[in-house]
Amino acid sequence: GSIGSPHILQASGIGPSDLLKENNVNVIHENKSVGKNLQDHLMLRPVYKIKNLETLNEVYHNLYKKMMTGINYFLFRKGALTMGASHLCGFIKSDEHLETPNLQYHVSPMSTDVLAKSTLHTFPAFTPTICNIRPTSRGSIELNGNDTREDPKIFMNYLSTPEDREIAGKAIKITRKIVMESKAFEPYDPIELRPGIEITDNEQLAEEAGKYANTVFHPVSTCRMGNDREAVVNDRLITHGLQGLRIVDASVMPSITSGNTNAPTIMIAEKAADMIIADQ
């Protein structure tokens, strides 16, 4: 994948020569782009406390409700245990002049401080997470020793460009407008817990929202496909300067897709299978 493929290449002597030499790896083939151009979708996680509506926060902290949730699933295959992490997904534009949406929502009927590392809140709340699906920030994967069993250094560099920070601020404001000003939410008396209704500057919103942001696990582009000198593989997914070595995973995407990466990665694999058969 986008983490493992450049790591294996670098440990095998394929990558930026300076990095390889620093890690006592013999240079087999220099390609400065191996591990560069890392892109991912960052999930901003504003949290809104609500009233007059039960969320999974209360279910989680109530033994009886958890038992009833389990019974409802085992007997009728209904209820909270039948759903994924999000109840609602959707796309929207951060600016009207854009031709297509650049923001993606995943709305969850629950809330927490640090995703997967802390328990759900004890009060009713929901999390309308929102991603910039065309980020301009770029990170990198770097070797951390000459043994592939040593985890590589991962530099995500989220929100490192002015464009990404500006869009993050706009995304929070759009979400705030929907939740705090629409009639649909009036019966639930929403209160913005995070990042905080008092923050209105886009730069400050991006900084505060970034403290609780998470990856959506869409890393791509660390072994970018192309026919230019900065690419790692060509349009048949063969590594430039080498023979018989193909890379077939999300790392070959020239840029991140405007949405989830699973289906595009499957399509890459199916296309690669056809090319491998054709080249026999």
C-alpha positions, 0 to 999 in steps of 0.5 A: 500500500501507500505506506508499505510499498515505498518502505519496501522499495527504499529498504531494497535500495530503490529511492532517494540516494541520500536517504538510503545511504543515511540508513546504510542501504546500498543504492540499486536505483535512485528515484527521488520520488519514492515515498514523496507526494503522500496525500490523504483525506483529513476528517475534521470532527466538529461536535454538537451537543443536542437535546430531545434525541437519544444518541449512541453516547447514552446507549454506550453508557447505559448497561440496560440500553446496551443489552437491549441493543444487543437483543434487538440485533440478535433477534431481529437484525435491527438497531445500532449494531446493523449500521456502519460508523456513519448514518449519513454521507454526502458531498457539498461545495465549499464555494459556489464557483466550484464545478464539483463538490470538494467536501465530503460528510460522514455524520455519526450519532455519537461523539468522543474526544480522540477517535478510537482512543477515548470513550464516548461522551456521557451527554447526547451529541453527534459528529458531522465529520467533514473532509476536504477531498482535494487537499493540496498538502503533501507528506512523505514516507521515509526509511527508518533503518535498513530493516523492513521490520522497523516502522517507517517515518510517516510525515502526513503534513495535514493542513500544511498549505494555506488552501487546505486551512482556508477550506477547513475553516469554510467547512466548519462554517458551512457545518455550523450554519446547517446545524445552528441555523436550519429549522430541522435542528431547532427541536434539538437545541444544538450547542457547538462543543467543538471547535467552539462557536466563538471562533470565527477566523478560518485560520483559527478554525483550522488550527482548533479543528486540526487538534481533533482531526483524524485520517479517513485512511485514504493514503495514496500517491507515494509511488506516483504513476506517470511518464515524467521524470518525477514519477515512480511507475509508468502507465503500465505500473512498471517501476521506471528504470527497472524491469519486472517490477510492478506496483499495484496499489493506491500508491500509484495514484497520481493524485487522490480521488475525490471520495473514498479510495477503495473502489478505485484501488480495486479498479487499479488491481483489475486493470493491472491483472489485464496488463500482466496477462497481456504482457505474458 
